[in-house]
C-alpha cells in the first residue's frame, strides 16, 4: 500500500443517504432553514453528518439533491465534502457569507468568486506543489451566474481571500489582498475548490456580504436590511439552480 495513502478514509455506510448528484453546502443555519422550508424539508430532521445535517430532497419531476449544513471553516467543510463525494454527490454549490475588502463591494451585495487565495491550512495537504489560488469548476460557476441573472440579481465576480483566522485579519493582510484584487474574505472556498479539483468533482460558490473591512475598520452589517435582502436573493439563486418552487 502506498505510503502516501491516508489511513482514515470516508465511508458510505448501510444507512448513509443518497445525496443525489447536486449538493448545496450551506454555511449558516438561518440560510439552511430557509432553503429547507422552501423545499418542504424539515430543518430539524435529516441525516446527521458530523455536526451538520443532510436533507435529501426528491420528487418525481427532477433528480434528488441535498441541502447540507451548517458549516464553518475549511477543515470541517472538507470533511463534509470528502464524505459526500463517497456517498455519490458530484456537483457542489457553497452558499456562505463574507466580509467586503473592495470599496465597491457593500453589505448585502452578492459575490461570485472566480478564484480563492489559499490562506488556510487544509489545501496544502492536497497539493503536490504550492499554488496561490484555487478555482471553481466552470460548469457550476456558470450555473450560479445564470441563476443570478434569471432573478435579476446584480453581483460582483472576482477573487476572494480564504483564511482560517477571522481574528487575525490584520491591516497588513487586508491591504495585501486588496492589492491582489480580492473582493472579499471568507473561510472555506479555497479548500473546497482545491479538494474538488483533486477529487474530480465540480465545486462553485456564492457569497453574501455580511460586513465590511475595506476601510480597515470593521463595519458589521448582520442586522442591516440590505444584508437580509442579499441573503434572500442568494437563496433565490440556489432555488433556481435546484428548481425549488
Helices and strands as residue ranges (DSSP letters): E 22-26, H 29-38, E 47-49, E 52-59, E 62-69, H 74-87, E 91-100, E 110-119, G 123-126, E 133-134, H 138-150, E 156-163, G 166-168, H 171-179, E 184-186, H 189-199, E 202-212, E 219-220, H 225-242
